[in-house]
């Protein structure tokens, strides 16, 4: 287009004569059958509407105007622009080491049979809703698009389905809003920040030679990214930020984001107690356990001057497994649980930030679990900002062996999560991306990924030599200047500072760190090296807590649970089942689900909120619970526990996605953040918890001793041998018993609904005390409705949790008892069913161990002592000999037997957990029961 042409706003001015008529015909077809219209024209119609050229809104062209009338050229230009927007990231300058080939062919004019002259003839309005300043025609437009899509920041957002989101992202990129320039003072502050980040790592490297720290060098701008995110959300009145990350760069985040002072950080390397360096302002908090952990697993909490609290979660070596824990904590910080009804969720109150490794993000399935539930009702946190700390390598594995996708961020695309890639060597671009990500999350309440692409300056750790396995990469690293050096040179070239000033800043900050370390050495003499002790309250194995509830109060609750809202009609069969709970209350037939609901009702009346999740938790896997009812006519839901008089806290129950590790971690994190909430997770079947084993191994069992983190989390694991095959019989209780030590949790296997009721109430009463600990419940299946496992109203009102229960009807003739059978859970009800009222079994006494850990040794010993003629102690279980509680209890049972015969009664050792068919199960189970009650027990 020549210089005397006036560019106008209408895109349709690019078409003239017959071509304009053709476009109008295509618009009519678009209204009827859009799939028959060329995609580029569809894009124009969607963006600009009907092709109507208004008088005065037409480009005035001097000379020949033939190219302007060529609609194919216009459509090709539109296609080129779309290619730049969707594939420009492949040609972007986002790799600091420049060690990946860029793909430019798909965004060249020639690929679309266009020339610069063709583009110059096309109005800029074809390409933009709002034409950027300085863009006068199509050639300018394409050049401008390339400049914003192939620079130091690259974008992937075409997979985002919602048009409003895509348009907002596109506008931020193309309007120039995203690339707001930093002021001179901001640039100088940025240089200071980078100098501190680099010198912190450099000082440790030189001072503590050979000590692991998992340096973040090569991704120094991660701190800049955090800075901008936090400043942005702070301005939006976010109250709590919860951060999760693995090791790399963690010490720098603790120091420069959580404001753990230099001397306090260096004291951890110097083996001097960091308590000596805790700031007086009281805004920094850390917790410690008595065994402790390595320094790069530790977390902290810091309250900024604005009042916004920022926490970095404690995290084990299993990289991504901390993600759901952090998000559960974030959700808890967003929930108001103080009022009756469901907890009120306000995502504006909190933000979760997760830092991932580039190898771990696509490699660890827990990442996808978290992305999958990010928009579900019970597990949403209003959007997480994901940062991929992308150093282009995993331990020694380079990307060709690390994944099957172009980018490590690619798994997120299926969840419509926008991705921003940014060159970590460009601090200003990183700062811009931080603001952009925070604004997107705040506006749309969705996840977003920042792929921070850099390199790893050293090996996997500081004792590792990466040239052994990655020589070519580390030739590049050795020649590559640090981010601070590059940015310092940039500011010198801009005339903001001199080279001498950059060098002086570097020296001054390093000297500041030396002063901090000198302080550590001075204080070392005052370090008493005190060993942290387990709290006395935690040493109590059997806490005595009054869990009784007045009978009248329970009666009222029971009636209120059977009152539905007006016009609500439950499914007919369910209505009858629920109605039976009125009679059950007065006839000592309160079953498991009934007792559990009464427990939750009393707990929320006592002011303790309840959050209950799991696959099918609302109804119960075995259709036993029915906490949420559905109207048979319209599907409306009704939660009776939301309408209990005198409730002083929320009750929330959510069916969870088909995810175990992600949900268990989430619920555990929720409980860490809100220690006053009774958090309960139920496995659909107990063995499903196998998928969450990492959460039990690395968090729930040992977090108190490692990190000083208290939890009262409840885990329900359905367990029992009913012939449903290997995967639906055993909850693998032996695994939890193996991890039991230092009163780290309770493991219970109740045989009575009333005892379970009091166990839940005891757990709720222990929340926020020093003695609190998690509770693992080996919960029943067939006992859910078994008459011998039912409770009475009197038991609920006046009873308490019993660690052991003696079989009614047995043991009355103390001189006659020759064998005491111990066991736990459902098999004990099978035995009770076998012995009935005890007639004919004078030789036998049966004792149910309701709490396995801590094992009630003294209580059992007292029972044994009552029977002077006992010759043998038998342990009965339905699990195979190498599973269940036998190996755990064996040493204690040996001590209890005091020379008497000690017998095992149960299935032999097996590699599977049970038989695979009902007939085999029935025969094996019958043999176990008969052997347990026989007058002579066979020797195994």
Order of alpha helices (4+ residues) and beta strands (2+ residues): alpha-alpha-alpha-alpha-alpha-beta-alpha-alpha-alpha-beta-alpha-alpha-beta-beta-beta-alpha-beta-beta-beta-alpha-alpha-beta-beta-beta-alpha-beta-alpha-beta-alpha-alpha-alpha-alpha-alpha-alpha-beta-beta-beta-beta-alpha-beta-alpha-beta-alpha-beta-alpha-beta-alpha-beta-beta-alpha-beta-beta-alpha-beta-alpha-beta-alpha
